[in-house]
Amino acid sequence: MIVCVCHRVSDRAIAAAVEDGCRTFEQLQLELGVATRCGACRTCARETFERHAGGCCAARGVAVQAPTGNAVAVVAA
């Protein structure tokens, strides 16, 4: 599914960026340009990022930046 029409960014591209080490929404914006032009995709892009980052990073025990800008520590089991 295309999340950002302006930059043709798909949910798969966001998932791949997270797998490649993207850990903050701001970093995702720099890497893919998502939610940097018209802004209509910001909510969907952030939700897609958080969904993928939560699953990916929790499995690795990596901290992910929450939408408020506060770090959220994830402890590996």
C-alpha positions in Angstrom: 0.0 0.0 0.0 1.3 3.5 -0.8 1.5 5.6 2.4 3.1 8.7 1.0 1.9 9.7 -2.5 4.2 12.6 -2.9 7.3 10.5 -2.5 5.8 7.1 -3.5 6.7 5.5 -0.2 4.9 2.2 0.6 4.3 0.4 3.8 6.9 -2.2 2.6 9.5 0.5 2.2 8.8 1.7 5.7 9.1 -1.8 7.1 12.4 -2.3 5.1 13.8 1.0 6.5 13.0 -0.3 10.1 14.7 -3.6 9.3 17.7 -1.7 8.0 18.1 0.2 11.3 15.8 3.2 11.2 14.8 3.9 14.8 13.0 7.2 14.8 10.2 8.7 12.7 12.5 11.7 12.1 15.2 9.4 10.7 12.5 7.8 8.5 11.6 11.2 7.1 15.2 11.9 6.3 15.7 8.5 4.6 12.5 8.2 2.7 11.0 11.7 2.6 7.8 10.5 4.0 5.5 13.2 5.5 7.8 16.0 4.4 5.9 17.5 1.5 2.1 18.0 1.9 1.8 16.2 5.2 -1.4 14.3 4.4 0.3 11.0 5.2 1.9 11.9 8.5 -0.6 10.0 10.7 -0.6 6.9 8.5 3.2 7.0 8.1 3.8 7.3 11.8 1.4 4.5 12.6 3.0 2.3 10.0 6.5 3.1 11.3 5.5 2.4 15.0 3.8 -0.9 14.0 6.9 -2.1 12.3 9.4 -0.6 14.8 7.6 -2.0 17.8 7.8 -5.6 16.5 11.3 -5.4 15.0 12.9 -3.6 17.9 11.2 -5.5 20.7 12.6 -8.7 19.3 16.1 -7.2 19.3 15.8 -5.4 22.6 16.4 -2.0 21.0 15.0 1.3 22.2 12.6 3.1 19.9 11.6 6.7 20.0 8.0 7.2 21.0 5.8 9.7 19.1 6.2 12.3 21.9 9.9 12.2 21.4 10.6 10.3 24.6 12.7 7.2 24.4 11.0 4.0 25.2 13.2 1.3 26.6 12.6 -2.3 25.4 14.1 -5.1 27.5 14.9 -8.3 25.7 13.5 -11.4 27.3 
